[in-house]
Amino acid sequence: MPVQIRRVCSQAARTAATGAVYLVLVGAFVVVSRRTRDQDGHVADDKRFPRWVYGVGTEPDARFSLANERTFLAWIRTSLALLAGGVALEALDLPIEDHLRFSAALVLVVVGLVAPATAWIGWAQAERAVRLGTPLPSPSAFGLLVVGVCLAGLLVLIGLATA
């Protein structure tokens, strides 16, 4: 865990200042980090993006943030798989009616394009909830994924049956 050493200053200067300068020891490196306090008095790093996520609450245990990041990356992998499946479905000469194959490929590509945006929103909502100590939001992208994959599968099944 990084060690923070606060610059020595008087009590009056600390209360008058809107921000403080911290020296953060990370391994063998010393990093200067400018931190400010939000309206609730929580210390937030003003260099991290998005500010509406990192600018609230308190710094959580790193394990929670890393687990949230792993979930986000899993959604990105899912998105890449959906895109690859849609491209492969259209690129390969499968014994499926053309319009149904194209429709299934289009559904997979559209879901693959929308998934990263919903993953980022889900990551941000979960990270913000952890920082504020509020209950985690319900997952919003599961319905999109289930409907998209089922629709694409149904289109392929119908295309195989009618070919």
N, C-alpha and C positions, 0 to 999 in steps of 0.2 A: 504494500500500500504506500502511495507517495506521501512523503512528509512535507507539510507546509510550514514555512517559517514566515511569520508576519513581520513586516517592516516595523521597527520600533518608532512609535510616534506618540505624541501626548494625547490624553483623553479628549481634550477639546478638538484637536485636529481629527481624531477618529470620528467624533460625532458630527463634525462639520463636513467631512469628506463624503462624497456620494459613492466613492469606490476606494478600494485598497489594492496595493500591489503585493502579490504573494510570490515568493520564490518557491518553486516546486522542485524537489529533488526526485528525479526519475532515473534510476540506475546511476550512471556516472554523469548524467547531464543535469544542468540547472536550467529550468525554463521559467521565464517571467510570465506570469499570467495576470491579466487585469480582470478583476472581479467587481461586480456591482451588486447592490441590494435592490430587490424589487419592492413593490409597495407593501408586501407582507413582511419584509425584513429578511427574507431568505437570500442567501448568497448564491448568485448564479454567474456562470462563466459567460461573458458577453461575446466570446469568439466562436461559440458552437452554434451550429445551425440544425434545426430551426429554433429560433429564439422562443417561440410560443410553447415549445416542449421543454427546452433546457432552462428557460427563464423563470420557472415556477418550482415551488417545493424545495425539497432537500435532496442532496445527492444520495441515491439509493445504494444498496449493496451491489457491487459490480456483478455478482452472479445473476441478479435479476435483469440487469441491462443486457448482459451477454446472452442470456436465454431468449430475451426479446429479439435481439439481433439475429440469433440462430433461426428463430421462427420466420423473420423477414427473409433471410437468405433461402430458407426452404421454399417460400413462396416464389422467390426469383427462379429457383431451379424448376419449380413446377411450371412457371411461365415459359421458360426456355423449352421444356418438354412439350408443352402444348403447341408452341410455335413450330417446333421441329415435326411434331405429329401432323399438323396442318399442312406444312410444306411437303412432307413425305407422302401424305395422302393424295395430294394433287400431282406430285411429280412422278409417282410410280403408276404404271399402267395396270391398275387393278380391275378385275371383272365387276365393276360397279357402274351403274348408269351415270353418265357424265354430270348431269345437273345435280344429282344427289351427292356425288363425290365432291363436287365443287362446293356445295352448300355445307357439307360436313367439314371440309377443309377451312372454309370461311369462318364457321363457328369456332373451330379450334384456334385459329389465328386471332380472331377478335377477343376471345377469352384470354388468350396468351398476351395480348396487348393491354387488356384492362387489369389483369392480375397484379402487375407491379405497382400500379397506382393505388389499388385497394390495399396491397401489402404495406405500402409506405404509410398510408393513412392509419391502418391498423397498428403498425409499429409505433407511430407517433401517439395515438390514443393510449396504448398500453404503457408506453414510457412515461407519459404525462400522469397517468393514474398511479403508477408506482411512485413517482416523485411526490405526488400530493397525498399519498396514502389512502386513496379512494378505491372502491371496487373496480376491478378490471371491466372494460366494456365488453359487450357480447361481440363475437366475431361476425363481421358483416359480409365477408367475401365467400363464405362457405356456400351460400345459396347460388351465387354466380357460378362457382366451379361445378357444383353438382348439376345444375340445370344445363350448363354448356356441354359438359362431358356426356351427360345422358342424351342430349339432343343430337350431338355428333354421332354417338354410338347408334342411336335409333336411325338416323339418316343412312349410315353405312349398312346397317342390318336390312333396311328396306331396299337399299340399292343392290345388295347381294341377292336378296330374294327375288327381285324383279329382273335381274340381268339374265 
